[in-house]
């Protein structure tokens, strides 16, 4: 896992729900398949995304959220072809976040839980609309 400093922000004082953020305010760092140029700018839940190369056809993207809540995504069928993008990162994410992108046909998220919150991580595969 990353050695980056993180902090916690309360997003709902009534329920005590908290959100984990990196020191610069990024909510997620997604590493994996290089996204099409328009992908991060078109995501309605992302205020900013800063990509840096992370290997051949790979990138690491710091994601800053435009809002902290998103609608529940409808169920979709996984297409019968390989995923267009595969990303991974620390902590947690959910299918609803990725499926909110208007170009995502299907999102499959695998959440991997460690013994401590710092060991939690995720992998998402995205199929883009044709």
C-alpha positions as CSV (number, residue, x, y, z in Angstrom):
1,X,0.0,0.0,0.0
2,X,1.0,3.6,-0.5
3,X,3.0,5.6,2.1
4,X,0.9,8.7,1.3
5,X,-0.7,10.6,4.2
6,X,-4.4,10.3,4.4
7,X,-7.0,12.0,6.6
8,X,-10.7,11.5,7.3
9,X,-13.5,13.9,6.6
10,X,-17.0,13.6,8.1
11,X,-19.5,13.7,5.2
12,X,-22.7,13.1,7.2
13,X,-22.8,14.3,10.8
14,X,-26.1,12.5,11.5
15,X,-24.8,9.1,10.6
16,X,-21.1,9.7,11.3
17,X,-20.2,8.6,7.8
18,X,-16.6,9.5,7.0
19,X,-14.6,9.7,3.7
20,X,-10.9,8.9,3.4
21,X,-8.9,11.5,1.4
22,X,-5.3,11.9,0.5
23,X,-3.4,14.9,1.8
24,X,-4.0,16.9,-1.4
25,X,-7.7,16.2,-1.3
26,X,-7.8,13.3,-3.9
27,X,-10.4,10.7,-3.0
28,X,-8.9,7.9,-5.2
29,X,-5.7,7.0,-7.0
30,X,-6.6,4.7,-9.8
31,X,-3.7,2.9,-11.4
32,X,-4.1,0.8,-14.6
33,X,-5.2,1.0,-18.2
34,X,-4.6,4.4,-19.8
35,X,-8.0,5.9,-20.3
36,X,-9.2,7.6,-23.5
37,X,-8.4,11.3,-23.4
38,X,-12.0,12.3,-22.8
39,X,-12.8,9.7,-20.1
40,X,-11.9,11.5,-16.9
41,X,-13.4,14.9,-18.0
42,X,-16.7,13.3,-18.9
43,X,-17.3,11.6,-15.5
44,X,-20.0,13.6,-13.8
45,X,-18.8,12.8,-10.3
46,X,-15.2,13.9,-10.9
47,X,-14.1,17.6,-10.4
48,X,-10.5,17.0,-11.4
49,X,-8.3,14.1,-12.5
50,X,-4.6,14.3,-12.9
51,X,-3.0,11.4,-14.8
52,X,0.7,10.5,-14.8
53,X,2.4,7.6,-16.7
54,X,2.8,4.4,-14.7
55,X,4.3,2.1,-17.3
56,X,3.6,1.0,-20.9
57,X,-0.1,1.9,-21.6
58,X,-0.6,2.4,-17.9
59,X,-1.4,5.5,-15.8
60,X,-1.9,6.6,-12.2
61,X,-4.8,9.0,-11.9
62,X,-5.5,11.2,-8.8
63,X,-9.3,11.7,-8.7
64,X,-10.9,14.6,-6.9
65,X,-14.6,14.3,-6.5
66,X,-17.2,16.8,-7.5
67,X,-19.6,15.4,-5.0
68,X,-19.6,12.8,-2.2
69,X,-22.8,10.9,-3.1
70,X,-24.0,9.3,-6.3
71,X,-27.1,7.5,-7.5
72,X,-27.4,3.7,-7.3
73,X,-26.5,2.2,-10.7
74,X,-28.9,-0.1,-12.4
75,X,-27.9,-3.7,-12.9
76,X,-26.2,-4.3,-16.3
77,X,-25.0,-7.4,-18.2
78,X,-21.3,-8.0,-18.6
79,X,-20.5,-7.9,-22.3
80,X,-19.0,-10.9,-24.0
81,X,-15.6,-9.3,-24.7
82,X,-12.6,-8.3,-22.7
83,X,-12.9,-5.2,-20.5
84,X,-11.7,-1.9,-22.0
85,X,-10.1,-0.7,-18.8
86,X,-8.8,-2.3,-15.6
87,X,-7.9,-0.1,-12.7
88,X,-7.0,-0.7,-9.1
89,X,-6.4,1.4,-5.9
90,X,-6.4,1.6,-2.2
91,X,-9.2,1.7,0.3
92,X,-12.6,1.2,-1.4
93,X,-14.8,2.2,-4.3
94,X,-18.1,1.0,-5.6
95,X,-19.8,0.0,-8.8
96,X,-22.2,3.0,-8.6
97,X,-19.3,5.5,-8.8
98,X,-17.9,3.9,-12.0
99,X,-21.3,3.2,-13.6
100,X,-22.3,6.9,-13.3
101,X,-20.0,7.6,-16.2
102,X,-22.2,8.0,-19.3
103,X,-19.8,6.0,-21.5
104,X,-19.6,3.0,-19.1
105,X,-21.7,0.0,-20.3
106,X,-20.8,-2.2,-17.4
107,X,-18.6,-2.0,-14.3
108,X,-17.4,-4.9,-12.3
109,X,-15.8,-4.1,-8.9
110,X,-13.9,-6.4,-6.7
111,X,-13.3,-5.1,-3.1
112,X,-10.4,-6.8,-1.3
113,X,-10.4,-6.4,2.5
114,X,-7.3,-6.5,4.6
115,X,-7.1,-7.0,8.4
116,X,-6.7,-3.3,8.8
117,X,-8.4,-0.5,6.8
118,X,-5.0,0.4,5.4
119,X,-4.9,-3.0,3.7
120,X,-8.2,-2.6,1.8
121,X,-8.0,-2.3,-1.9
122,X,-10.1,-2.6,-5.1
123,X,-10.0,-3.6,-8.7
124,X,-12.5,-2.4,-11.3
125,X,-13.0,-3.6,-14.8
126,X,-14.9,-1.2,-17.2
127,X,-16.6,-2.0,-20.5
128,X,-17.2,1.2,-22.5
129,X,-20.1,1.7,-24.8
130,X,-19.4,1.1,-28.5
